[in-house]
Amino acid sequence: MKVLIAEPVGEEGIDLLRRQAEVDIRPDLKPEELLSLIGDYEALVVRSQTQVSARVIEAGKKLQVIARAGVGVDNIDVEEATRRGIVVVNAATSNTTSAAEHTIALMFALARHIPQANAVLKSGVWRRADFMGTELRNKTLGIIGLGNVGSEVARRARGLEMKLIAYDPFISADYARNLQVELTSLKQLLKEADFITLHIPLTKSTRGLIGAKELALVKPTARFINTARGGLIDEEALVKAIKEKRVAGAAFDVFNTEPLEDSVLFEDDSIIITPHLGASTTEAQAMVAQDIAEQIIAVFKGEPARYAVNAPFISAETLLALAPFIKAASVAGRLVSQLVEGQMSSIQIKYDGEVSNYDTNALKATVLGGLLEGVSEERINLVNANIVAARRGLTVVEQKEATCENYASLITIEVTTSSGTTAVATTVLRGETHVVRVNDYWIDIVPTGGYFLFSDHLDRPGLIGAVGKITGDANINISSMHLGRLKQRGQALMILALDEPLPEKQRQQILSVPGIDTVKLIKL
């Protein structure tokens, strides 16, 4: 076997590969050079600079595995690789310890003003009074995101005798309890925490998670740490809050734009910044190199790779049969994700009718992918679905029933949380995905990729008109409506398909209409 290493990686990984394969190290290859060379290799190793495009993958006639020496795979055309049966792997957890330790280091630096004191003393001034610090012991650390890095931060902060609270709806209560972490709402975390650290991916739902409204909730002694992703915190709003003494300080290792040459964060000495050093340790780089080398060797031996980010080959016959249900499974997962409240503990996926006759592992992975896509940095697929769920303390149970009363096939997802159970069922009719059940209501809506307003309310005259007036006054068009009720003048569900997203102001107005219990804007 031949391995092409197109970017610098640790010698530990190279040495391991050389025991099993012929290794060529060719950094700084131009795109055309890579195209001309790749046809001779069974494995390709890259970091973040080399673009592994569809053209490169097509030219790699012998390729079995593409390895990214890092976490993301944005520079790899994973879809094309999957289509051609090429395994794509990365080093999903190798830098976890380094990122967690850097978070703790920044927290200490904030608490004791270490960078500022160092700079003043090196300027020739002995000044102690301006750098009165605070102990971490007995302080409350608020962790937003209790995944791989967040959990490691919690373990280290526990040794510092800090009180630990966390916000992560996609972590089970048992998992948090084992870490000695108290789960809470984001609002409560912001109110209580002395130090607030973020460990979540950057998605549409998390971009700007901490803005002016959230900053208004925190103590004036609170300090923020972000070693996760740039864009999670509104930098301008944070600097304004610090200047107005409503926040004590902040530390950033990640930024909206990198490399960072100029920023509003430069304007205040209470803000510590480092140039994306979270994974920059000799140990992390060595582990990354060794991790990908082991996975490449596993693929060569026909064994499963530990952190494969794409699904293995599925036979054409199975794919043809399951293809219509892939979207239905994804829609079900995404809808449940947006409807559920409370801390998740278990997920039940039930297949009724014809779909139950097939290997449904791909559908399970698709459901979990839709359910967790907004909170997990890992691409969830057939290979890692169970691992990701287990890592979050979530129990996943599948059930199959050969018959189905009302449909040829039906996929039902029930998610149990601390607040109860949320259920969604989807099916395929005339080649289209249909949502046919939400909790106790049997409905029929076609997710068109737009916005839907879900409202639980008490069935009464005039309520629909009141809601319609609010959307009309806001110039938001309702393209379709579905109503369901359990009994006359009893609990009911209203689903409105909207041409535009509903602003928060109008959502609150609808929520204030007498008889309405919940109002949720859903994107499908």
C-alpha positions as a Python dict, from the first residue, in 0.01 Angstrom:
ca = {
    (1, 'M'): (0, 0, 0),
    (2, 'K'): (111, 357, -69),
    (3, 'V'): (31, 661, 146),
    (4, 'L'): (67, 1022, 30),
    (5, 'I'): (113, 1278, 308),
    (6, 'A'): (33, 1617, 154),
    (7, 'E'): (79, 1833, 467),
    (8, 'P'): (307, 1821, 774),
    (9, 'V'): (204, 1570, 1043),
    (10, 'G'): (381, 1436, 1351),
    (11, 'E'): (665, 1188, 1309),
    (12, 'E'): (485, 948, 1545),
    (13, 'G'): (219, 886, 1281),
    (14, 'I'): (466, 870, 993),
    (15, 'D'): (677, 608, 1172),
    (16, 'L'): (369, 397, 1241),
    (17, 'L'): (258, 413, 877),
    (18, 'R'): (603, 321, 748),
    (19, 'R'): (580, -11, 930),
    (20, 'Q'): (276, -102, 720),
    (21, 'A'): (303, 93, 393),
    (22, 'E'): (520, 291, 157),
    (23, 'V'): (497, 658, 264),
    (24, 'D'): (567, 960, 43),
    (25, 'I'): (580, 1304, 209),
    (26, 'R'): (500, 1577, -44),
    (27, 'P'): (393, 1898, 134),
    (28, 'D'): (289, 2211, -56),
    (29, 'L'): (165, 2027, -362),
    (30, 'K'): (-14, 2246, -613),
    (31, 'P'): (-368, 2130, -707),
    (32, 'E'): (-260, 2008, -1052),
    (33, 'E'): (36, 1821, -902),
    (34, 'L'): (-193, 1643, -654),
    (35, 'L'): (-425, 1548, -940),
    (36, 'S'): (-142, 1395, -1137),
    (37, 'L'): (-1, 1199, -841),
    (38, 'I'): (-303, 1075, -646),
    (39, 'G'): (-384, 786, -881),
    (40, 'D'): (-90, 586, -743),
    (41, 'Y'): (-197, 594, -376),
    (42, 'E'): (-434, 397, -153),
    (43, 'A'): (-437, 665, 123),
    (44, 'L'): (-414, 1044, 136),
    (45, 'V'): (-330, 1243, 450),
    (46, 'V'): (-411, 1616, 467),
    (47, 'R'): (-468, 1887, 724),
    (48, 'S'): (-672, 2200, 650),
    (49, 'Q'): (-500, 2355, 347),
    (50, 'T'): (-518, 2081, 83),
    (51, 'Q'): (-850, 2081, -100),
    (52, 'V'): (-961, 1723, -165),
    (53, 'S'): (-1215, 1803, -433),
    (54, 'A'): (-1437, 1572, -638),
    (55, 'R'): (-1175, 1595, -915),
    (56, 'V'): (-902, 1473, -680),
    (57, 'I'): (-1121, 1190, -553),
    (58, 'E'): (-1215, 1088, -906),
    (59, 'A'): (-846, 1083, -1001),
    (60, 'G'): (-766, 866, -697),
    (61, 'K'): (-864, 540, -858),
    (62, 'K'): (-691, 334, -588),
    (63, 'L'): (-792, 545, -288),
    (64, 'Q'): (-933, 353, 6),
    (65, 'V'): (-907, 618, 276),
    (66, 'I'): (-866, 996, 310),
    (67, 'A'): (-740, 1109, 651),
    (68, 'R'): (-775, 1459, 792),
    (69, 'A'): (-516, 1526, 1065),
    (70, 'G'): (-757, 1733, 1272),
    (71, 'V'): (-1124, 1760, 1362),
    (72, 'G'): (-1307, 1915, 1067),
    (73, 'V'): (-1339, 1781, 713),
    (74, 'D'): (-1451, 2101, 540),
    (75, 'N'): (-1173, 2071, 280),
    (76, 'I'): (-1278, 1719, 176),
    (77, 'D'): (-1569, 1638, -55),
    (78, 'V'): (-1711, 1374, 180),
    (79, 'E'): (-2019, 1314, -36),
    (80, 'E'): (-1807, 1226, -339),
    (81, 'A'): (-1578, 1009, -129),
    (82, 'T'): (-1876, 821, 14),
    (83, 'R'): (-2025, 773, -332),
    (84, 'R'): (-1699, 612, -444),
    (85, 'G'): (-1669, 390, -137),
    (86, 'I'): (-1370, 581, 10),
    (87, 'V'): (-1358, 603, 389),
    (88, 'V'): (-1295, 952, 529),
    (89, 'V'): (-1145, 964, 878),
    (90, 'N'): (-1038, 1239, 1115),
    (91, 'A'): (-890, 1279, 1463),
    (92, 'A'): (-1209, 1357, 1649),
    (93, 'T'): (-1084, 1356, 2008),
    (94, 'S'): (-706, 1376, 1997),
    (95, 'N'): (-691, 1743, 2092),
    (96, 'T'): (-961, 1727, 2359),
    (97, 'T'): (-722, 1742, 2654),
    (98, 'S'): (-520, 2028, 2503),
    (99, 'A'): (-833, 2234, 2437),
    (100, 'A'): (-963, 2169, 2791),
    (101, 'E'): (-631, 2263, 2949),
    (102, 'H'): (-611, 2583, 2744),
    (103, 'T'): (-958, 2672, 2870),
    (104, 'I'): (-844, 2625, 3230),
    (105, 'A'): (-527, 2825, 3159),
    (106, 'L'): (-731, 3116, 3025),
    (107, 'M'): (-962, 3097, 3326),
    (108, 'F'): (-661, 3129, 3561),
    (109, 'A'): (-522, 3414, 3349),
    (110, 'L'): (-855, 3598, 3377),
    (111, 'A'): (-885, 3539, 3750),
    (112, 'R'): (-532, 3666, 3827),
    (113, 'H'): (-479, 3923, 3545),
    (114, 'I'): (-160, 3741, 3445),
    (115, 'P'): (-106, 3881, 3090),
    (116, 'Q'): (-178, 4238, 3201),
    (117, 'A'): (51, 4218, 3506),
    (118, 'N'): (327, 4065, 3293),
    (119, 'A'): (304, 4345, 3037),
    (120, 'V'): (308, 4623, 3299),
    (121, 'L'): (606, 4478, 3488),
    (122, 'K'): (803, 4427, 3165),
    (123, 'S'): (742, 4794, 3084),
    (124, 'G'): (942, 4878, 3397),
    (125, 'V'): (653, 4958, 3633),
    (126, 'W'): (602, 4779, 3967),
    (127, 'R'): (227, 4804, 4021),
    (128, 'R'): (37, 4553, 4235),
    (129, 'A'): (-281, 4732, 4339),
    (130, 'D'): (-437, 4723, 3991),
    (131, 'F'): (-414, 4346, 3969),
    (132, 'M'): (-614, 4221, 4265),
    (133, 'G'): (-732, 3875, 4161),
    (134, 'T'): (-1000, 3629, 4261),
    (135, 'E'): (-979, 3264, 4365),
    (136, 'L'): (-1144, 2994, 4154),
    (137, 'R'): (-1226, 2784, 4460),
    (138, 'N'): (-1598, 2799, 4548),
    (139, 'K'): (-1675, 2996, 4230),
    (140, 'T'): (-1946, 2876, 3991),
    (141, 'L'): (-1831, 2764, 3648),
    (142, 'G'): (-2103, 2763, 3382),
    (143, 'I'): (-2026, 2524, 3095),
    (144, 'I'): (-2223, 2573, 2775),
    (145, 'G'): (-2191, 2241, 2593),
    (146, 'L'): (-2100, 1926, 2785),
    (147, 'G'): (-1949, 1729, 2496),
    (148, 'N'): (-1593, 1600, 2470),
    (149, 'V'): (-1408, 1920, 2565),
    (150, 'G'): (-1678, 2052, 2799),
    (151, 'S'): (-1668, 1727, 2997),
    (152, 'E'): (-1289, 1744, 3031),
    (153, 'V'): (-1312, 2104, 3150),
    (154, 'A'): (-1565, 1992, 3411),
    (155, 'R'): (-1334, 1717, 3539),
    (156, 'R'): (-1047, 1962, 3583),
    (157, 'A'): (-1261, 2235, 3738),
    (158, 'R'): (-1394, 1982, 3989),
    (159, 'G'): (-1038, 1944, 4115),
    (160, 'L'): (-1025, 2321, 4165),
    (161, 'E'): (-1324, 2291, 4402),
    (162, 'M'): (-1553, 2492, 4176),
    (163, 'K'): (-1929, 2452, 4164),
    (164, 'L'): (-2023, 2318, 3819),
    (165, 'I'): (-2339, 2397, 3624),
    (166, 'A'): (-2400, 2330, 3256),
    (167, 'Y'): (-2644, 2399, 2975),
    (168, 'D'): (-2675, 2119, 2720),
    (169, 'P'): (-3025, 1983, 2641),
    (170, 'F'): (-2868, 1696, 2449),
    (171, 'I'): (-2694, 1538, 2749),
    (172, 'S'): (-2872, 1297, 2981),
    (173, 'A'): (-2914, 1383, 3349),
    (174, 'D'): (-2728, 1064, 3449),
    (175, 'Y'): (-2426, 1160, 3242),
    (176, 'A'): (-2412, 1506, 3401),
    (177, 'R'): (-2464, 1360, 3747),
    (178, 'N'): (-2164, 1131, 3700),
    (179, 'L'): (-1956, 1440, 3621),
    (180, 'Q'): (-2096, 1610, 3933),
    (181, 'V'): (-2245, 1879, 3712),
    (182, 'E'): (-2587, 2035, 3768),
    (183, 'L'): (-2784, 2083, 3446),
    (184, 'T'): (-2970, 2410, 3414),
    (185, 'S'): (-3123, 2645, 3159),
    (186, 'L'): (-2907, 2889, 2965),
    (187, 'K'): (-3080, 3181, 3133),
    (188, 'Q'): (-3016, 3043, 3481),
    (189, 'L'): (-2656, 2959, 3396),
    (190, 'L'): (-2591, 3315, 3284),
    (191, 'K'): (-2742, 3451, 3603),
    (192, 'E'): (-2549, 3224, 3841),
    (193, 'A'): (-2205, 3166, 3687),
    (194, 'D'): (-1888, 3350, 3786),
    (195, 'F'): (-1701, 3205, 3486),
    (196, 'I'): (-1878, 3103, 3164),
    (197, 'T'): (-1705, 2880, 2907),
    (198, 'L'): (-1840, 2772, 2569),
    (199, 'H'): (-1781, 2429, 2410),
    (200, 'I'): (-2035, 2398, 2129),
    (201, 'P'): (-2014, 2392, 1747),
    (202, 'L'): (-2095, 2697, 1538),
    (203, 'T'): (-2430, 2641, 1366),
    (204, 'K'): (-2718, 2860, 1256),
    (205, 'S'): (-2881, 2812, 1596),
    (206, 'T'): (-2566, 2883, 1801),
    (207, 'R'): (-2424, 3178, 1605),
    (208, 'G'): (-2450, 3483, 1830),
    (209, 'L'): (-2576, 3265, 2117),
    (210, 'I'): (-2438, 3519, 2364),
    (211, 'G'): (-2556, 3865, 2262),
    (212, 'A'): (-2664, 4187, 2428),
    (213, 'K'): (-2979, 4029, 2574),
    (214, 'E'): (-2785, 3741, 2731),
    (215, 'L'): (-2508, 3971, 2859),
    (216, 'A'): (-2770, 4172, 3045),
    (217, 'L'): (-2836, 3867, 3265),
    (218, 'V'): (-2486, 3806, 3399),
    (219, 'K'): (-2320, 3929, 3718),
    (220, 'P'): (-2087, 4229, 3680),
    (221, 'T'): (-1811, 3999, 3811),
    (222, 'A'): (-1869, 3733, 3543),
    (223, 'R'): (-1597, 3639, 3295),
    (224, 'F'): (-1634, 3461, 2959),
    (225, 'I'): (-1400, 3209, 2793),
    (226, 'N'): (-1437, 3094, 2432),
    (227, 'T'): (-1203, 2826, 2299),
    (228, 'A'): (-1472, 2664, 2081),
    (229, 'R'): (-1566, 2863, 1769),
    (230, 'G'): (-1561, 3227, 1667),
    (231, 'G'): (-1909, 3374, 1624),
    (232, 'L'): (-2069, 3218, 1931),
    (233, 'I'): (-2038, 3546, 2120),
    (234, 'D'): (-2130, 3889, 1983),
    (235, 'E'): (-1787, 4047, 2021),
    (236, 'E'): (-1904, 4408, 1996),
    (237, 'A'): (-2180, 4355, 2253),
    (238, 'L'): (-1932, 4190, 2490),
    (239, 'V'): (-1674, 4470, 2459),
    (240, 'K'): (-1949, 4725, 2525),
    (241, 'A'): (-2059, 4534, 2836),
    (242, 'I'): (-1699, 4517, 2963),
    (243, 'K'): (-1642, 4888, 2907),
    (244, 'E'): (-1962, 4962, 3098),
    (245, 'K'): (-1846, 4736, 3385),
    (246, 'R'): (-2138, 4496, 3335),
    (247, 'V'): (-1894, 4211, 3263),
    (248, 'A'): (-1556, 4173, 3434),
    (249, 'G'): (-1354, 4027, 3146),
    (250, 'A'): (-1319, 3769, 2872),
    (251, 'A'): (-1068, 3539, 2705),
    (252, 'F'): (-1085, 3437, 2337),
    (253, 'D'): (-885, 3175, 2149),
    (254, 'V'): (-1114, 3169, 1843),
    (255, 'F'): (-1251, 3449, 1627),
    (256, 'N'): (-1498, 3534, 1352),
    (257, 'T'): (-1209, 3587, 1110),
    (258, 'E'): (-874, 3412, 1130),
    (259, 'P'): (-590, 3503, 1114),
    (260, 'L'): (-693, 3799, 1332),
    (261, 'E'): (-522, 4126, 1239),
    (262, 'D'): (-761, 4387, 1380),
    (263, 'S'): (-1056, 4348, 1616),
    (264, 'V'): (-1280, 4528, 1860),
    (265, 'L'): (-1138, 4282, 2114),
    (266, 'F'): (-808, 4475, 2104),
    (267, 'E'): (-976, 4776, 2263),
    (268, 'D'): (-994, 4664, 2627),
    (269, 'D'): (-719, 4528, 2852),
    (270, 'S'): (-973, 4313, 3037),
    (271, 'I'): (-988, 4088, 2731),
    (272, 'I'): (-721, 3820, 2681),
    (273, 'I'): (-669, 3685, 2330),
    (274, 'T'): (-459, 3396, 2200),
    (275, 'P'): (-413, 3290, 1833),
    (276, 'H'): (-617, 2968, 1825),
    (277, 'L'): (-381, 2769, 2047),
    (278, 'G'): (-633, 2519, 2184),
    (279, 'A'): (-482, 2222, 2000),
    (280, 'S'): (-129, 2358, 1979),
    (281, 'T'): (60, 2121, 2205),
    (282, 'T'): (326, 1870, 2110),
    (283, 'E'): (119, 1595, 2274),
    (284, 'A'): (-198, 1680, 2079),
    (285, 'Q'): (-16, 1692, 1747),
    (286, 'A'): (151, 1359, 1822),
    (287, 'M'): (-180, 1201, 1916),
    (288, 'V'): (-347, 1336, 1601),
    (289, 'A'): (-75, 1185, 1384),
    (290, 'Q'): (-87, 850, 1562),
    (291, 'D'): (-468, 846, 1558),
    (292, 'I'): (-499, 889, 1182),
    (293, 'A'): (-216, 644, 1116),
    (294, 'E'): (-393, 375, 1319),
    (295, 'Q'): (-716, 437, 1131),
    (296, 'I'): (-547, 418, 791),
    (297, 'I'): (-391, 86, 889),
    (298, 'A'): (-731, -41, 1011),
    (299, 'V'): (-890, 42, 675),
    (300, 'F'): (-605, -133, 491),
    (301, 'K'): (-677, -443, 704),
    (302, 'G'): (-1049, -429, 628),
    (303, 'E'): (-1135, -326, 984),
    (304, 'P'): (-1365, -37, 1085),
    (305, 'A'): (-1198, 300, 1141),
    (306, 'R'): (-1255, 451, 1486),
    (307, 'Y'): (-1359, 797, 1366),
    (308, 'A'): (-1491, 744, 1014),
    (309, 'V'): (-1701, 1046, 920),
    (310, 'N'): (-1889, 888, 633),
    (311, 'A'): (-2100, 577, 598),
    (312, 'P'): (-1957, 255, 459),
    (313, 'F'): (-2076, 103, 135),
    (314, 'I'): (-2444, 11, 115),
    (315, 'S'): (-2556, -230, -154),
    (316, 'A'): (-2744, -79, -447),
    (317, 'E'): (-3052, -291, -370),
    (318, 'T'): (-3073, -178, -8),
    (319, 'L'): (-3001, 184, -98),
    (320, 'L'): (-3274, 181, -361),
    (321, 'A'): (-3528, 50, -109),
    (322, 'L'): (-3427, 287, 172),
    (323, 'A'): (-3366, 600, -36),
    (324, 'P'): (-3722, 741, -2),
    (325, 'F'): (-3708, 698, 377),
    (326, 'I'): (-3372, 870, 430),
    (327, 'K'): (-3535, 1214, 403),
    (328, 'A'): (-3832, 1102, 613),
    (329, 'A'): (-3598, 985, 889),
    (330, 'S'): (-3398, 1310, 876),
    (331, 'V'): (-3713, 1524, 890),
    (332, 'A'): (-3841, 1326, 1189),
    (333, 'G'): (-3513, 1376, 1376),
    (334, 'R'): (-3492, 1749, 1299),
    (335, 'L'): (-3855, 1808, 1394),
    (336, 'V'): (-3825, 1626, 1726),
    (337, 'S'): (-3504, 1820, 1799),
    (338, 'Q'): (-3691, 2149, 1770),
    (339, 'L'): (-4005, 2039, 1957),
    (340, 'V'): (-3847, 1863, 2254),
    (341, 'E'): (-3802, 2032, 2592),
    (342, 'G'): (-3597, 1922, 2893),
    (343, 'Q'): (-3295, 1694, 2923),
    (344, 'M'): (-3289, 1399, 2684),
    (345, 'S'): (-3250, 1052, 2828),
    (346, 'S'): (-3372, 801, 2569),
    (347, 'I'): (-3470, 773, 2204),
    (348, 'Q'): (-3703, 509, 2062),
    (349, 'I'): (-3723, 457, 1686),
    (350, 'K'): (-4003, 236, 1558),
    (351, 'Y'): (-4036, 104, 1203),
    (352, 'D'): (-4381, -20, 1098),
    (353, 'G'): (-4475, -187, 771),
    (354, 'E'): (-4254, -256, 470),
    (355, 'V'): (-3959, -49, 593),
    (356, 'S'): (-3915, -291, 884),
    (357, 'N'): (-3802, -564, 643),
    (358, 'Y'): (-3468, -392, 576),
    (359, 'D'): (-3146, -327, 766),
    (360, 'T'): (-3241, 5, 924),
    (361, 'N'): (-2902, 104, 1066),
    (362, 'A'): (-2872, 375, 803),
    (363, 'L'): (-3213, 513, 901),
    (364, 'K'): (-3119, 512, 1270),
    (365, 'A'): (-2803, 704, 1189),
    (366, 'T'): (-3008, 951, 983),
    (367, 'V'): (-3257, 1003, 1267),
    (368, 'L'): (-2975, 1067, 1515),
    (369, 'G'): (-2804, 1292, 1264),
    (370, 'G'): (-3117, 1506, 1231),
    (371, 'L'): (-3171, 1503, 1606),
    (372, 'L'): (-2818, 1607, 1700),
    (373, 'E'): (-2699, 1801, 1394),
    (374, 'G'): (-2723, 2136, 1573),
    (375, 'V'): (-2521, 2030, 1877),
    (376, 'S'): (-2263, 1778, 1760),
    (377, 'E'): (-1945, 1870, 1573),
    (378, 'E'): (-1920, 1514, 1449),
    (379, 'R'): (-2087, 1407, 1127),
    (380, 'I'): (-2326, 1139, 1254),
    (381, 'N'): (-2356, 839, 1026),
    (382, 'L'): (-2386, 464, 1013),
    (383, 'V'): (-2037, 422, 1156),
    (384, 'N'): (-2052, 648, 1461),
    (385, 'A'): (-2423, 693, 1544),
    (386, 'N'): (-2419, 458, 1843),
    (387, 'I'): (-2085, 596, 1966),
    (388, 'V'): (-2208, 957, 1961),
    (389, 'A'): (-2532, 868, 2139),
    (390, 'A'): (-2350, 663, 2403),
    (391, 'R'): (-2097, 939, 2457),
    (392, 'R'): (-2388, 1168, 2544),
    (393, 'G'): (-2548, 913, 2776),
    (394, 'L'): (-2848, 864, 2545),
    (395, 'T'): (-3020, 526, 2521),
    (396, 'V'): (-3135, 438, 2167),
    (397, 'V'): (-3387, 156, 2117),
    (398, 'E'): (-3520, 31, 1784),
    (399, 'Q'): (-3844, -159, 1733),
    (400, 'K'): (-3986, -323, 1421),
    (401, 'E'): (-4341, -424, 1337),
    (402, 'A'): (-4414, -596, 1008),
    (403, 'T'): (-4767, -455, 981),
    (404, 'C'): (-4889, -96, 976),
    (405, 'E'): (-5253, -5, 1015),
    (406, 'N'): (-5277, 317, 815),
    (407, 'Y'): (-4966, 338, 596),
    (408, 'A'): (-4745, 109, 391),
    (409, 'S'): (-4451, 219, 610),
    (410, 'L'): (-4416, 443, 911),
    (411, 'I'): (-4115, 577, 1105),
    (412, 'T'): (-4193, 694, 1459),
    (413, 'I'): (-3945, 867, 1691),
    (414, 'E'): (-4021, 909, 2062),
    (415, 'V'): (-3775, 1112, 2268),
    (416, 'T'): (-3803, 1095, 2645),
    (417, 'T'): (-3678, 1392, 2845),
    (418, 'S'): (-3708, 1526, 3196),
    (419, 'S'): (-4022, 1709, 3078),
    (420, 'G'): (-4197, 1409, 2922),
    (421, 'T'): (-4210, 1239, 2584),
    (422, 'T'): (-4222, 1398, 2239),
    (423, 'A'): (-4330, 1184, 1944),
    (424, 'V'): (-4312, 1242, 1569),
    (425, 'A'): (-4403, 1003, 1286),
    (426, 'T'): (-4322, 1037, 917),
    (427, 'T'): (-4400, 834, 608),
    (428, 'V'): (-4353, 849, 232),
    (429, 'L'): (-4655, 903, 6),
    (430, 'R'): (-4623, 940, -373),
    (431, 'G'): (-4249, 988, -332),
    (432, 'E'): (-4286, 1276, -82),
    (433, 'T'): (-4210, 1287, 289),
    (434, 'H'): (-4517, 1348, 505),
    (435, 'V'): (-4525, 1429, 876),
    (436, 'V'): (-4831, 1238, 994),
    (437, 'R'): (-4811, 1250, 1373),
    (438, 'V'): (-4699, 1494, 1640),
    (439, 'N'): (-4751, 1359, 1993),
    (440, 'D'): (-5118, 1257, 2021),
    (441, 'Y'): (-5228, 1439, 1704),
    (442, 'W'): (-5259, 1264, 1368),
    (443, 'I'): (-5189, 1521, 1098),
    (444, 'D'): (-5060, 1542, 741),
    (445, 'I'): (-4810, 1808, 641),
    (446, 'V'): (-4543, 1808, 371),
    (447, 'P'): (-4216, 1967, 489),
    (448, 'T'): (-4124, 2199, 204),
    (449, 'G'): (-3798, 2329, 345),
    (450, 'G'): (-3963, 2640, 489),
    (451, 'Y'): (-4088, 2762, 825),
    (452, 'F'): (-4370, 2616, 1033),
    (453, 'L'): (-4538, 2756, 1342),
    (454, 'F'): (-4643, 2488, 1592),
    (455, 'S'): (-4890, 2597, 1861),
    (456, 'D'): (-5049, 2397, 2141),
    (457, 'H'): (-5369, 2568, 2253),
    (458, 'L'): (-5718, 2531, 2394),
    (459, 'D'): (-5975, 2494, 2118),
    (460, 'R'): (-6200, 2803, 2125),
    (461, 'P'): (-6372, 3038, 1878),
    (462, 'G'): (-6171, 3338, 1760),
    (463, 'L'): (-5827, 3202, 1841),
    (464, 'I'): (-5727, 3129, 1481),
    (465, 'G'): (-5839, 3476, 1375),
    (466, 'A'): (-5632, 3636, 1651),
    (467, 'V'): (-5321, 3452, 1535),
    (468, 'G'): (-5393, 3537, 1171),
    (469, 'K'): (-5422, 3906, 1256),
    (470, 'I'): (-5080, 3907, 1424),
    (471, 'T'): (-4909, 3740, 1127),
    (472, 'G'): (-5104, 3959, 884),
    (473, 'D'): (-5007, 4281, 1062),
    (474, 'A'): (-4645, 4164, 1040),
    (475, 'N'): (-4686, 4104, 663),
    (476, 'I'): (-4610, 3733, 704),
    (477, 'N'): (-4800, 3512, 465),
    (478, 'I'): (-4956, 3182, 578),
    (479, 'S'): (-4930, 2937, 289),
    (480, 'S'): (-5122, 2655, 457),
    (481, 'M'): (-5278, 2557, 790),
    (482, 'H'): (-5342, 2232, 969),
    (483, 'L'): (-5561, 2197, 1276),
    (484, 'G'): (-5605, 1898, 1503),
    (485, 'R'): (-5779, 1852, 1834),
    (486, 'L'): (-5831, 1574, 2084),
    (487, 'K'): (-6188, 1677, 2159),
    (488, 'Q'): (-6428, 1968, 2110),
    (489, 'R'): (-6317, 2272, 2319),
    (490, 'G'): (-6021, 2064, 2439),
    (491, 'Q'): (-5648, 2065, 2372),
    (492, 'A'): (-5559, 2129, 2008),
    (493, 'L'): (-5260, 2168, 1777),
    (494, 'M'): (-5229, 2435, 1508),
    (495, 'I'): (-4955, 2417, 1243),
    (496, 'L'): (-4907, 2716, 1012),
    (497, 'A'): (-4676, 2703, 710),
    (498, 'L'): (-4514, 3047, 676),
    (499, 'D'): (-4344, 3206, 378),
    (500, 'E'): (-4107, 3398, 609),
    (501, 'P'): (-3966, 3336, 958),
    (502, 'L'): (-4176, 3475, 1242),
    (503, 'P'): (-3990, 3744, 1442),
    (504, 'E'): (-3961, 3696, 1818),
    (505, 'K'): (-4185, 3996, 1885),
    (506, 'Q'): (-4475, 3839, 1696),
    (507, 'R'): (-4409, 3499, 1854),
    (508, 'Q'): (-4446, 3658, 2195),
    (509, 'Q'): (-4767, 3831, 2083),
    (510, 'I'): (-4914, 3498, 1973),
    (511, 'L'): (-4800, 3338, 2299),
    (512, 'S'): (-4994, 3606, 2490),
    (513, 'V'): (-5324, 3520, 2314),
    (514, 'P'): (-5558, 3366, 2575),
    (515, 'G'): (-5568, 2987, 2546),
    (516, 'I'): (-5232, 2943, 2372),
    (517, 'D'): (-4980, 2734, 2570),
    (518, 'T'): (-4677, 2705, 2343),
    (519, 'V'): (-4556, 2867, 2020),
    (520, 'K'): (-4252, 2725, 1838),
    (521, 'L'): (-4102, 2829, 1507),
    (522, 'I'): (-3974, 2518, 1327),
    (523, 'K'): (-3739, 2511, 1026),
    (524, 'L'): (-3766, 2200, 808),
}
